């Protein structure tokens, strides 16, 4: 029997990338997975990134899971609210929320104007706004709605996707500030939810083979890279951990969880955990 049978999860930003991979991992483990994204967004289409909610749903179902697509722009609070209302009406509960929605890379990787490595005084304000709107702010809003549902069951897991830039400079000031704030959001929300047996953690993936990373694969050492689904297996392991509440408020690294819980990547490889010093 799959270990998350009977559980209901929501993964935001599941059209592609780490969000899609986490949705796949939860579906593989037996959860019913609600997935949100902006599949028809013009800016994403302009970048020719593959993937949409329907593709993710088909992949989840191929793994034997159940997926429910909800088109949602998490910059729009009314649309976010509607997502949780639909889950409450259909499922009556929410066991897992993964905040993976992210717009922070939009426009900064334009071939005509690569702004990622610009000094902070040269950064377009739109980069800051994108990272904090669909990233930090959207995670806060979704966590509010999720917590209200989880309080009724006195249990739950909220996962915020973050990264080592929270702990050291990684070439882009808005990015580092965003990830540091994400980890602070995790820590403080965990403190307030502790008595209600609702855990909140930050998840650090490694070098993930997303569409964007694969585009620039020649610039990376891919020998220790991870599939998108690997982080989903990490979240599934967390969701079934009897000692989950002892992890609440902390950073969890996907590859470290793999070593602890004994799972491997979809190709059988065991990625080595990155550290603050080795992360790229």
PEURFEN-V430324 format. One record per helix or strand of 2 or more residues. SS is the DSSP state (@ for helix, = for strand). FROM is the first residue (numbers start at 0). TO is the last residue. Records with the same first field share a line. If there is no record, write none. Layout:
SS->FROM-TO / FROM-TO
This chain:
=->7-10 / 31-36 / 65-70 / 95-98 / 108-109 / 112-113 / 155-161 / 197-203 / 250-252
@->16-27 / 41-45 / 52-61 / 76-89 / 119-121 / 124-152 / 163-165 / 172-195 / 210-214 / 216-218 / 221-223 / 227-238 / 243-246 / 253-260
